[in-house]
Amino acid sequence: MSQLFQNKYRIASARLQCWDYRWAAAYFITICTHNRACCLGQVTEGCMQLSPVGVMADVFWHEIKNHVAHVQLDAFVVMPNHVHGILILNECGDDVDTVETGHALSLPKTIGQSRYQRIGHRSVSSIIGSYKSAVTKHAHRLGYHFGWQTRYWDHIIRDQPSFQRIQTYIVNNPAKWGDDRFHR
């Protein structure tokens, strides 16, 4: 495919290349609105006042756990032009794939073999894509002109101090909106 467009339109992935985003871990997610438009609400005296689309963004985030069995949600906040959340993928019992050998016994697939098969199945990107799609479709159905940026930002949370620091950042984000890099 890179030859088809002669690398002119290739956007490098923002994802960590050595990581399978179906693996059990905690992920810090940030999703911005299209052109960072402040259409999710406004911050008044350090508290977030959600717009109707902001309410949808909040409700659909909390619905994720009802649609994906191995997901746990932690801190989350809707800001005027972005959302922050911690998404935790837990181990799945049925994630073991097999390599067909043509014999009575088959071998488990290696990480390298299974990474690109069912690439979106139970991955962070498929969860975030479904979330963004649900909010956008419902907003459009109700007559709101709304969209997200095409991509999203993620950070794999690797230890408890980092987890707690990110939780605190998310919870305190409305109070620090004036200093936020996304503030317009």
CYANA upper distance limits for C-alpha pairs under 8 A (distance plus 0.5 A):
  1 MET  CA      5 PHE  CA      7.44
  2 SER  CA      6 GLN  CA      6.15
  2 SER  CA      7 ASN  CA      5.64
  2 SER  CA     10 ARG  CA      7.55
  3 GLN  CA      7 ASN  CA      7.09
  5 PHE  CA      9 TYR  CA      6.89
  5 PHE  CA     10 ARG  CA      8.33
 14 ALA  CA    153 TRP  CA      8.03
 15 ARG  CA     19 TRP  CA      8.46
 15 ARG  CA    154 ASP  CA      8.17
 19 TRP  CA     23 TRP  CA      8.45
 20 ASP  CA    115 ARG  CA      7.00
 21 TYR  CA    123 SER  CA      5.75
 21 TYR  CA    124 VAL  CA      6.12
 21 TYR  CA    125 SER  CA      8.00
 22 ARG  CA     89 LEU  CA      7.95
 22 ARG  CA    121 HIS  CA      8.25
 22 ARG  CA    122 ARG  CA      6.36
 22 ARG  CA    123 SER  CA      4.79
 22 ARG  CA    124 VAL  CA      6.98
 23 TRP  CA     89 LEU  CA      7.48
 23 TRP  CA     90 ASN  CA      8.39
 23 TRP  CA     91 GLU  CA      7.96
 23 TRP  CA    123 SER  CA      8.39
 24 ALA  CA     88 ILE  CA      7.75
 24 ALA  CA     89 LEU  CA      5.19
 24 ALA  CA     90 ASN  CA      5.27
 24 ALA  CA     91 GLU  CA      5.86
 25 ALA  CA     88 ILE  CA      6.26
 25 ALA  CA     89 LEU  CA      5.90
 25 ALA  CA     90 ASN  CA      7.30
 25 ALA  CA    156 ILE  CA      7.58
 25 ALA  CA    157 ILE  CA      7.69
 25 ALA  CA    158 ARG  CA      8.35
 26 ALA  CA     86 ILE  CA      7.14
 26 ALA  CA     87 LEU  CA      6.27
 26 ALA  CA     88 ILE  CA      4.72
 26 ALA  CA     89 LEU  CA      6.84
 26 ALA  CA    156 ILE  CA      6.65
 26 ALA  CA    157 ILE  CA      5.84
 26 ALA  CA    158 ARG  CA      8.07
 27 TYR  CA     86 ILE  CA      6.05
 27 TYR  CA     87 LEU  CA      5.66
 27 TYR  CA     88 ILE  CA      6.61
 27 TYR  CA    154 ASP  CA      6.90
 27 TYR  CA    155 HIS  CA      6.11
 27 TYR  CA    156 ILE  CA      5.20
 27 TYR  CA    157 ILE  CA      6.12
 28 PHE  CA     84 HIS  CA      7.75
 28 PHE  CA     85 GLY  CA      6.36
 28 PHE  CA     86 ILE  CA      5.14
 28 PHE  CA     87 LEU  CA      7.01
 28 PHE  CA    154 ASP  CA      5.96
 28 PHE  CA    155 HIS  CA      5.52
 28 PHE  CA    156 ILE  CA      6.91
 28 PHE  CA    157 ILE  CA      7.18
 28 PHE  CA    166 ILE  CA      8.04
 29 ILE  CA     83 VAL  CA      8.43
 29 ILE  CA     84 HIS  CA      6.11
 29 ILE  CA     85 GLY  CA      5.74
 29 ILE  CA     86 ILE  CA      6.62
 29 ILE  CA     87 LEU  CA      7.68
 29 ILE  CA    152 TYR  CA      7.75
 29 ILE  CA    153 TRP  CA      6.30
 29 ILE  CA    154 ASP  CA      5.10
 29 ILE  CA    155 HIS  CA      7.18
 30 THR  CA     82 HIS  CA      7.33
 30 THR  CA     83 VAL  CA      6.12
 30 THR  CA     84 HIS  CA      5.11
 30 THR  CA     85 GLY  CA      7.20
 30 THR  CA    152 TYR  CA      6.48
 30 THR  CA    153 TRP  CA      5.58
 30 THR  CA    154 ASP  CA      6.88
 31 ILE  CA     82 HIS  CA      5.93
 31 ILE  CA     83 VAL  CA      5.88
 31 ILE  CA     84 HIS  CA      7.28
 31 ILE  CA    148 TRP  CA      7.81
 31 ILE  CA    149 GLN  CA      7.80
 31 ILE  CA    151 ARG  CA      8.03
 31 ILE  CA    152 TYR  CA      5.36
 31 ILE  CA    153 TRP  CA      6.94
 32 CYS  CA     36 ARG  CA      6.44
 32 CYS  CA     81 ASN  CA      6.36
 32 CYS  CA     82 HIS  CA      4.59
 32 CYS  CA     83 VAL  CA      7.07
 32 CYS  CA    148 TRP  CA      6.48
 32 CYS  CA    149 GLN  CA      6.20
 32 CYS  CA    152 TYR  CA      7.52
 33 THR  CA     37 ALA  CA      6.41
 33 THR  CA     38 CYS  CA      8.08
 33 THR  CA     39 CYS  CA      8.29
 33 THR  CA     81 ASN  CA      5.82
 33 THR  CA     82 HIS  CA      6.21
 33 THR  CA    146 PHE  CA      8.38
 33 THR  CA    147 GLY  CA      6.49
 33 THR  CA    148 TRP  CA      4.59
 33 THR  CA    149 GLN  CA      5.87
 34 HIS  CA    146 PHE  CA      8.10
 34 HIS  CA    147 GLY  CA      5.75
 34 HIS  CA    148 TRP  CA      4.95
 34 HIS  CA    149 GLN  CA      4.90
 34 HIS  CA    150 THR  CA      8.27
 35 ASN  CA    149 GLN  CA      7.41
 36 ARG  CA     81 ASN  CA      5.71
 36 ARG  CA     82 HIS  CA      7.78
 36 ARG  CA    149 GLN  CA      8.33
 36 ARG  CA    182 PHE  CA      8.03
 37 ALA  CA     80 PRO  CA      8.31
 37 ALA  CA     81 ASN  CA      6.05
 38 CYS  CA     42 GLN  CA      7.91
 38 CYS  CA     80 PRO  CA      5.13
 38 CYS  CA     81 ASN  CA      4.88
 39 CYS  CA     51 SER  CA      7.48
 39 CYS  CA     53 VAL  CA      7.62
 39 CYS  CA     54 GLY  CA      7.83
 39 CYS  CA     80 PRO  CA      6.53
 39 CYS  CA     81 ASN  CA      6.73
 39 CYS  CA    146 PHE  CA      8.13
 40 LEU  CA     50 LEU  CA      6.43
 40 LEU  CA     51 SER  CA      5.77
 40 LEU  CA     52 PRO  CA      7.94
 40 LEU  CA     53 VAL  CA      6.08
 40 LEU  CA     54 GLY  CA      4.50
 40 LEU  CA     55 VAL  CA      8.22
 40 LEU  CA     57 ALA  CA      8.31
 40 LEU  CA     78 VAL  CA      7.62
 40 LEU  CA     79 MET  CA      7.06
 40 LEU  CA     80 PRO  CA      5.20
 40 LEU  CA     81 ASN  CA      6.48
 40 LEU  CA     82 HIS  CA      8.13
 41 GLY  CA     48 MET  CA      7.42
 41 GLY  CA     49 GLN  CA      5.97
 41 GLY  CA     50 LEU  CA      4.72
 41 GLY  CA     51 SER  CA      4.90
 41 GLY  CA     53 VAL  CA      8.44
 41 GLY  CA     54 GLY  CA      6.45
 41 GLY  CA     79 MET  CA      7.40
 41 GLY  CA     80 PRO  CA      5.24
 41 GLY  CA     81 ASN  CA      8.36
 42 GLN  CA     48 MET  CA      6.32
 42 GLN  CA     49 GLN  CA      5.82
 42 GLN  CA     50 LEU  CA      7.10
 42 GLN  CA     51 SER  CA      8.20
 42 GLN  CA     79 MET  CA      7.79
 42 GLN  CA     80 PRO  CA      5.69
 43 VAL  CA     47 CYS  CA      5.85
 43 VAL  CA     48 MET  CA      4.94
 43 VAL  CA     49 GLN  CA      6.44
 43 VAL  CA     79 MET  CA      8.11
 43 VAL  CA     80 PRO  CA      7.60
 43 VAL  CA    174 PRO  CA      6.86
 43 VAL  CA    177 TRP  CA      7.70
 44 THR  CA     48 MET  CA      6.84
 44 THR  CA     49 GLN  CA      7.32
 45 GLU  CA    175 ALA  CA      7.98
 46 GLY  CA    174 PRO  CA      5.78
 46 GLY  CA    175 ALA  CA      4.42
 46 GLY  CA    176 LYS  CA      7.61
 46 GLY  CA    177 TRP  CA      7.88
 47 CYS  CA    174 PRO  CA      6.15
 47 CYS  CA    175 ALA  CA      6.97
 48 MET  CA     78 VAL  CA      8.02
 48 MET  CA     79 MET  CA      7.23
 48 MET  CA     80 PRO  CA      8.33
 48 MET  CA    174 PRO  CA      6.46
 50 LEU  CA     54 GLY  CA      5.38
 50 LEU  CA     55 VAL  CA      6.26
 50 LEU  CA     78 VAL  CA      8.20
 50 LEU  CA     80 PRO  CA      8.40
 51 SER  CA     55 VAL  CA      6.70
 52 PRO  CA     56 MET  CA      6.94
 53 VAL  CA     57 ALA  CA      6.72
 53 VAL  CA    135 VAL  CA      8.09
 53 VAL  CA    139 ALA  CA      6.61
 53 VAL  CA    144 TYR  CA      8.17
 53 VAL  CA    146 PHE  CA      8.48
 54 GLY  CA     58 ASP  CA      6.71
 54 GLY  CA     78 VAL  CA      7.12
 54 GLY  CA     80 PRO  CA      8.40
 55 VAL  CA     59 VAL  CA      6.58
 56 MET  CA     60 PHE  CA      6.42
 56 MET  CA    135 VAL  CA      6.53
 56 MET  CA    138 HIS  CA      8.23
 56 MET  CA    139 ALA  CA      8.12
 57 ALA  CA     61 TRP  CA      6.67
 57 ALA  CA     78 VAL  CA      7.68
 57 ALA  CA    135 VAL  CA      6.32
 58 ASP  CA     62 HIS  CA      7.04
 58 ASP  CA     77 VAL  CA      8.16
 58 ASP  CA     78 VAL  CA      7.00
 59 VAL  CA     63 GLU  CA      6.83
 60 PHE  CA     64 ILE  CA      7.10
 60 PHE  CA    131 TYR  CA      7.05
 60 PHE  CA    134 ALA  CA      7.67
 60 PHE  CA    135 VAL  CA      7.20
 61 TRP  CA    131 TYR  CA      7.19
 62 HIS  CA     73 LEU  CA      7.97
 63 GLU  CA     67 HIS  CA      7.35
 64 ILE  CA     68 VAL  CA      6.69
 64 ILE  CA     71 VAL  CA      8.06
 64 ILE  CA    127 ILE  CA      8.11
 64 ILE  CA    131 TYR  CA      7.83
 65 LYS  CA     69 ALA  CA      6.97
 65 LYS  CA     70 HIS  CA      8.27
 65 LYS  CA     71 VAL  CA      6.03
 65 LYS  CA     72 GLN  CA      6.69
 65 LYS  CA     73 LEU  CA      7.52
 68 VAL  CA    122 ARG  CA      8.11
 68 VAL  CA    127 ILE  CA      8.46
 70 HIS  CA     89 LEU  CA      6.35
 70 HIS  CA     90 ASN  CA      5.67
 70 HIS  CA     91 GLU  CA      7.26
 70 HIS  CA     92 CYS  CA      6.77
 71 VAL  CA     87 LEU  CA      7.49
 71 VAL  CA     88 ILE  CA      6.15
 71 VAL  CA     89 LEU  CA      5.32
 71 VAL  CA     90 ASN  CA      6.61
 72 GLN  CA     87 LEU  CA      6.76
 72 GLN  CA     88 ILE  CA      5.45
 72 GLN  CA     89 LEU  CA      6.95
 72 GLN  CA     90 ASN  CA      7.86
 73 LEU  CA     85 GLY  CA      8.27
 73 LEU  CA     86 ILE  CA      6.59
 73 LEU  CA     87 LEU  CA      5.57
 73 LEU  CA     88 ILE  CA      6.52
 74 ASP  CA     85 GLY  CA      7.48
 74 ASP  CA     86 ILE  CA      5.66
 74 ASP  CA     87 LEU  CA      6.98
 74 ASP  CA     88 ILE  CA      7.98
 74 ASP  CA    167 GLN  CA      8.44
 75 ALA  CA     85 GLY  CA      6.16
 75 ALA  CA     86 ILE  CA      6.12
 75 ALA  CA    167 GLN  CA      6.19
 75 ALA  CA    170 ILE  CA      6.98
 75 ALA  CA    171 VAL  CA      7.38
 76 PHE  CA     83 VAL  CA      7.91
 76 PHE  CA     84 HIS  CA      6.09
 76 PHE  CA     85 GLY  CA      4.62
 76 PHE  CA     86 ILE  CA      6.96
 76 PHE  CA    170 ILE  CA      6.91
 76 PHE  CA    171 VAL  CA      7.86
 77 VAL  CA     83 VAL  CA      6.24
 77 VAL  CA     84 HIS  CA      5.94
 77 VAL  CA     85 GLY  CA      6.97
 77 VAL  CA    170 ILE  CA      6.75
 77 VAL  CA    171 VAL  CA      7.43
 77 VAL  CA    173 ASN  CA      8.20
 78 VAL  CA     82 HIS  CA      6.88
 78 VAL  CA     83 VAL  CA      5.02
 78 VAL  CA     84 HIS  CA      7.19
 79 MET  CA     83 VAL  CA      6.12
 79 MET  CA     84 HIS  CA      8.42
 79 MET  CA    173 ASN  CA      8.40
 79 MET  CA    174 PRO  CA      7.35
 81 ASN  CA    182 PHE  CA      7.80
 82 HIS  CA    182 PHE  CA      8.28
 84 HIS  CA    170 ILE  CA      6.92
 85 GLY  CA    170 ILE  CA      7.77
 86 ILE  CA    167 GLN  CA      8.29
 96 VAL  CA    108 PRO  CA      7.43
 96 VAL  CA    109 LYS  CA      8.19
 97 ASP  CA    108 PRO  CA      6.30
 97 ASP  CA    109 LYS  CA      6.18
 97 ASP  CA    114 SER  CA      7.81
 98 THR  CA    106 SER  CA      6.60
 98 THR  CA    107 LEU  CA      5.99
 98 THR  CA    108 PRO  CA      4.73
 98 THR  CA    109 LYS  CA      5.63
 99 VAL  CA    106 SER  CA      6.16
 99 VAL  CA    107 LEU  CA      5.63
 99 VAL  CA    108 PRO  CA      6.19
 99 VAL  CA    109 LYS  CA      5.85
100 GLU  CA    106 SER  CA      5.79
100 GLU  CA    107 LEU  CA      7.52
101 THR  CA    105 LEU  CA      7.65
101 THR  CA    106 SER  CA      5.89
101 THR  CA    107 LEU  CA      7.74
102 GLY  CA    106 SER  CA      8.15
109 LYS  CA    113 GLN  CA      6.30
109 LYS  CA    114 SER  CA      6.54
110 THR  CA    114 SER  CA      6.77
111 ILE  CA    115 ARG  CA      6.26
112 GLY  CA    116 TYR  CA      8.15
113 GLN  CA    117 GLN  CA      7.85
114 SER  CA    118 ARG  CA      8.20
115 ARG  CA    119 ILE  CA      6.78
119 ILE  CA    123 SER  CA      7.93
120 GLY  CA    124 VAL  CA      8.48
120 GLY  CA    125 SER  CA      7.14
120 GLY  CA    126 SER  CA      5.64
121 HIS  CA    126 SER  CA      7.20
122 ARG  CA    126 SER  CA      7.02
122 ARG  CA    127 ILE  CA      7.49
123 SER  CA    127 ILE  CA      6.85
124 VAL  CA    128 ILE  CA      6.60
125 SER  CA    129 GLY  CA      6.34
126 SER  CA    130 SER  CA      6.59
127 ILE  CA    131 TYR  CA      6.73
128 ILE  CA    132 LYS  CA      6.59
129 GLY  CA    133 SER  CA      6.56
130 SER  CA    134 ALA  CA      6.59
131 TYR  CA    135 VAL  CA      6.85
132 LYS  CA    136 THR  CA      6.61
132 LYS  CA    148 TRP  CA      7.46
133 SER  CA    137 LYS  CA      6.46
134 ALA  CA    138 HIS  CA      6.65
135 VAL  CA    139 ALA  CA      6.54
136 THR  CA    140 HIS  CA      6.63
136 THR  CA    146 PHE  CA      6.81
136 THR  CA    147 GLY  CA      6.45
136 THR  CA    148 TRP  CA      8.17
137 LYS  CA    141 ARG  CA      6.60
138 HIS  CA    142 LEU  CA      6.82
139 ALA  CA    143 GLY  CA      6.91
139 ALA  CA    144 TYR  CA      5.66
139 ALA  CA    145 HIS  CA      7.71
139 ALA  CA    146 PHE  CA      7.01
140 HIS  CA    144 TYR  CA      5.62
140 HIS  CA    145 HIS  CA      6.70
140 HIS  CA    146 PHE  CA      7.39
157 ILE  CA    162 SER  CA      6.92
157 ILE  CA    163 PHE  CA      6.55
158 ARG  CA    162 SER  CA      7.48
158 ARG  CA    163 PHE  CA      8.12
159 ASP  CA    163 PHE  CA      6.75
160 GLN  CA    164 GLN  CA      6.65
161 PRO  CA    165 ARG  CA      6.63
162 SER  CA    166 ILE  CA      6.64
163 PHE  CA    167 GLN  CA      6.66
164 GLN  CA    168 THR  CA      6.66
165 ARG  CA    169 TYR  CA      6.69
166 ILE  CA    170 ILE  CA      6.66
167 GLN  CA    171 VAL  CA      6.72
168 THR  CA    172 ASN  CA      6.52
169 TYR  CA    173 ASN  CA      6.30
172 ASN  CA    176 LYS  CA      7.02
173 ASN  CA    177 TRP  CA      6.54
173 ASN  CA    180 ASP  CA      8.22
176 LYS  CA    180 ASP  CA      6.83
177 TRP  CA    183 HIS  CA      6.89
178 GLY  CA    183 HIS  CA      6.85
179 ASP  CA    183 HIS  CA      7.66
